[in-house]
Amino acid sequence: MWCIPKLNDEFRERMEDILKLYAEEYDPKRPVVCLDEKSKQLLRDSRPSLPLRPGKTAVQDYEYVRNGTANIFVAVEPRGGKHITEVTDCRKKPDYARFLEQVAAGYPDADCIRIVQDNLNTHFEKSLLETFGKRKTRRLMKHIEFHYTPKHASWLNMAEIEIGILERQCLSRRIPSKEQLERETKAWNAFRNRNQSRMHWKFTQAKAQNVFPELYALT
């Protein structure tokens, strides 16, 4: 079930903040990186499938065996064409903190990495503090700036588009183990980086005024 966002000044301010980031000229010193995660259920066949043969399609039994779940962290720099994924057992605070550290390591020459993300309870500096301590957190946050989508409006995060592409191109089938999921996502991520796949955001502030006229009625 979709949540209807509460349209108020906070919603407008956060939406405009994100849209301004997306509208900026590309600056490799100040990259905009969108971050999100998704859970993947691991499923294995209950009995062997029949492979593809001349004149015959592959056959897979409809029954399957649940084999646990894994988490996939996804980060994408829409304008720069850089893609980062990481498969983890779960998405707790230490998992998020370590993935954010990995993202930061991918931009050693950046003055500031602007991170676009939703309001999940792990997506805050506290996760880094609990994982790394004050000194390392201070060093990381010196070059990181958080930008949050409005509540119930994570569609403003282009990482959701990246996850949709990942699902269509890589995950829309049974994957039985975390190890195979890691191999598959790693290969997909390498493909996206080789092609420097970029995204072109078309929802502007001007369009936002037409879609949400009540937010601008008194401004």
C-alpha positions, 0 to 999 in steps of 0.5 A: 500500500502506498503512503500518501505524503503529508504536503507541508513546508517540510515536504516542499523544502526537502523536495526543492533541496533534492531538485536543486541538487539534480539541476546543478551543473556536474561537478566531480569535486561535489558529486551527487550520489543517491543511496538506498538498499533492498532485501532479496529473498534467496530461493532455490529449486525444489528439484532440478530444472530441465535445461534449454534444448533444440526446439525445447524451452527451459523448464523450471518447477513452480515449487521452490525452497526459501533459503533466507534473505540478503540485503543489497546496498546500492549507490549511483552517481547519476551524472557521473555514471558511477555505480556501487553495490554491496551484498550484506547479510542485513542492513543494520547500522554497521552495514550502512556505515561500512557501505557509506565508507566504501562509497566515500573511498570511491571519491578520494578527490572530492571536496564534498559528496552529497548523499541523497537518501531516505529517512530510514533509521540507519541513515544518520551520522549516529550509525557511523559514530556507533560503528567507527567512533568519533574520530573516524566519523569526524574524518568521514563526515568532513567530506560527506553531506546528507540530503534527505527525501521527504517522508513517503516520497523516496521516489525523489531518490534516483537510487530507486531507479537504479534498484529497478534496473537491477531487479529487471536486468539481474534479480528477476529470477531465483537466486539460491545463495548469498554467494551467487547473489554477490557474483551476479550483482558484482558482474552487473555493477561492472557492466554498468560502470563499463558503460558509464550508465547515466540518468537524466532527471526530468522532474524539475521545480517548475513541474513540481509547482504544477504537480503540487500547486497547494504547496505554492499557493501562499508563496 
